[in-house]
Each structure stands twice: as structure tokens, then as C-alpha cells.
């Protein structure tokens, strides 16, 4: 008796690891599971048209407009008389959409500093969640699909969690971008430079280390180093306050989201271009 008892079906497993997996109240699923995913079928058909034998990695990293609305991936497995459903939330997309909401709010309220701050932090969070997903999918897909990815970081695919936790954010992008996108990475030197500046700005706000008061009257003769590193398109607030109040503008919010989404889109397009190039070389 009990979940740890030997299952009566004779499998030799405990009840909780065997037939007990189906011992739950019926759940009404919000999907039609009688056919293949239309999105999957279309993505694979497009890849086959390009002469690529698809892997699940190609599906995860495909460049398409509708993917920005995705909230999660699902793994569905039919069992004897019941269906097992596993969910992997697409936190990168959720965070990026959150950042975009902050951009809209900042545009509607130009005096706000809270909305630009939220956009900066969530944009970097989205970029990190995305590249961590890349590491996970490499490890997960390589268990079943034959992948030819070139030189992978030492921890992949064996221990993606160690790579995610112990590798600095911009280094993760550099390593995985070069590996999966080849010569198509980086998308542009400016984008990479802006991304590093954005990460630095996010870190300044997240860890805000106090060193001294900033003189605002009379105005300081030199801007703070983090402000000087911002690109010219970022418009500062003209106000007699310290640098955070000058930096946190609607312009900064918009720039932050553009940089983060540009990194993700650049990775997806670079990955596909690299896949096509490798496939063509393999056939020549």
C-alpha cells in the first residue's frame, strides 16, 4: 500500500514511478492533440525547402514574427489511457514583452523614471533567459538528434546548468553565437557594443553600489562614466539631478528593448544562415 509500494503491474517499479503517474483527477487540456502542431509542420516544411534536414534545434531557433507571442513550449506524450504534458515557459519572450510594455508606459509618461528602469532591467533579463535557453536546448536536443555544431563550450552538452550559472552573460552570447552562427556572428559590432553597455547599465542599477554624493549644483564638469558610454541616440533628461535621473528616459527604455530584441533576432537569423551554409558545403 502507498505510493512507494511495488506496483501491482509487475514492472518492478514503485507505484508512484509506474501506474501511479496516472493517479490524478482528470484534466481538461486547452489544446487539440489529435494532429501535429501546425507551427511545427510549417517550420519543418520551410527548412526542407531550403535543403535542410530539420532538427528540433532548428524549430527552437527559427526566425519568425509570431514567435514573439509564444509563452511556452510543450512536450506531450500519450500514455496508456492518459496524456502526460510537460511545460517549459519561454521566459525570455515574457520578459521582452514586459520590457516593451514599459517602453509604451514611458512614452506615455515622459517624466517617469520607473518605467525606463523596468525596461532596462527586463531587457537584459530577457537576453540572459534567451541565451540560457540556447544552452539548454543544445544539451536537450543532442540527446536524441544528430547535431553538427562545431566547437561547443566544455560544459555543453553534458552540464548546461553549470554553463548557465558560471559563465558571464556577454561571454555566453559570444561563445554560443560563434558556435551556432559561425561567421554570421556578431550581427554588427555596434549591436554587440551596445549590448555590453546595456548589461553594464543594468548592473549599475541592480547592484547600485554607493561611493559618494554626486554634485548637482553647480553641475559637475564631467558626466559619470556609465553615461559617457551610452550611444548618441540615447537622449538624456535635462535636469539638475544625479545621473540615474538623467539616464532613465523613454529614449533609454526604447534603446534597451531594441538592443535586446536585436540580439535575439540576430542570433536566430545568424543560426539559420549558418545552417544553410553548412548544408550547402556538405553537398558540394
Secondary structure in CASP SS format (residue, H / E / C, confidence):
PFRMAT SS
TARGET T0000
AUTHOR 0000-0000-0000
METHOD secondary structure of the structure
MODEL  1
X C 1.00
X C 1.00
X C 1.00
X C 1.00
X C 1.00
X E 1.00
X C 1.00
X C 1.00
X C 1.00
X C 1.00
X C 1.00
X C 1.00
X C 1.00
X E 1.00
X H 1.00
X H 1.00
X H 1.00
X C 1.00
X H 1.00
X H 1.00
X H 1.00
X H 1.00
X C 1.00
X C 1.00
X C 1.00
X C 1.00
X C 1.00
X C 1.00
X C 1.00
X C 1.00
X C 1.00
X C 1.00
X C 1.00
X C 1.00
X C 1.00
X C 1.00
X C 1.00
X H 1.00
X H 1.00
X H 1.00
X H 1.00
X H 1.00
X H 1.00
X H 1.00
X H 1.00
X H 1.00
X H 1.00
X H 1.00
X H 1.00
X C 1.00
X C 1.00
X C 1.00
X C 1.00
X C 1.00
X C 1.00
X H 1.00
X H 1.00
X H 1.00
X H 1.00
X H 1.00
X C 1.00
X C 1.00
X C 1.00
X C 1.00
X H 1.00
X H 1.00
X H 1.00
X H 1.00
X H 1.00
X C 1.00
X C 1.00
X E 1.00
X E 1.00
X E 1.00
X E 1.00
X E 1.00
X E 1.00
X E 1.00
X C 1.00
X C 1.00
X C 1.00
X C 1.00
X E 1.00
X E 1.00
X E 1.00
X E 1.00
X E 1.00
X E 1.00
X E 1.00
X C 1.00
X H 1.00
X H 1.00
X H 1.00
X H 1.00
X H 1.00
X H 1.00
X H 1.00
X H 1.00
X H 1.00
X H 1.00
X H 1.00
X H 1.00
X H 1.00
X H 1.00
X H 1.00
X H 1.00
X H 1.00
X H 1.00
X C 1.00
X C 1.00
X C 1.00
X C 1.00
X C 1.00
X H 1.00
X H 1.00
X H 1.00
X H 1.00
X H 1.00
X H 1.00
X H 1.00
X H 1.00
X H 1.00
X H 1.00
X H 1.00
X H 1.00
X H 1.00
X H 1.00
X H 1.00
X H 1.00
X H 1.00
X H 1.00
X H 1.00
X H 1.00
X H 1.00
X H 1.00
X H 1.00
X H 1.00
X H 1.00
X H 1.00
X H 1.00
X H 1.00
X C 1.00
X C 1.00
X C 1.00
X C 1.00
X C 1.00
X C 1.00
X C 1.00
X C 1.00
X C 1.00
X C 1.00
X C 1.00
X C 1.00
X C 1.00
X C 1.00
X C 1.00
X C 1.00
X C 1.00
X C 1.00
X H 1.00
X H 1.00
X H 1.00
X H 1.00
X H 1.00
X H 1.00
X H 1.00
X C 1.00
X C 1.00
X H 1.00
X H 1.00
X H 1.00
X H 1.00
X H 1.00
X H 1.00
X H 1.00
X H 1.00
X H 1.00
X H 1.00
X H 1.00
X H 1.00
X H 1.00
X H 1.00
X H 1.00
X H 1.00
X C 1.00
X C 1.00
X C 1.00
X C 1.00
X H 1.00
X H 1.00
X H 1.00
X H 1.00
X H 1.00
X H 1.00
X H 1.00
X H 1.00
X H 1.00
X H 1.00
X H 1.00
X H 1.00
X H 1.00
X H 1.00
X H 1.00
X H 1.00
X H 1.00
X H 1.00
X H 1.00
X C 1.00
X C 1.00
X C 1.00
X C 1.00
X C 1.00
X C 1.00
X C 1.00
X C 1.00
X C 1.00
X C 1.00
X C 1.00
X C 1.00
X C 1.00
X C 1.00
X C 1.00
X C 1.00
X C 1.00
X H 1.00
X H 1.00
X H 1.00
X H 1.00
X C 1.00
X C 1.00
X C 1.00
X C 1.00
X C 1.00
X C 1.00
X C 1.00
X C 1.00
X C 1.00
X C 1.00
X C 1.00
X C 1.00
X C 1.00
X C 1.00
X H 1.00
X H 1.00
X H 1.00
X H 1.00
X H 1.00
X C 1.00
X C 1.00
X H 1.00
X H 1.00
X H 1.00
X H 1.00
X H 1.00
X H 1.00
X H 1.00
X H 1.00
X H 1.00
X H 1.00
X H 1.00
X H 1.00
X H 1.00
X H 1.00
X H 1.00
X H 1.00
X H 1.00
X H 1.00
X H 1.00
X H 1.00
X H 1.00
X H 1.00
X H 1.00
X H 1.00
X H 1.00
X H 1.00
X H 1.00
X H 1.00
X H 1.00
X H 1.00
X H 1.00
X H 1.00
X H 1.00
X H 1.00
X C 1.00
END
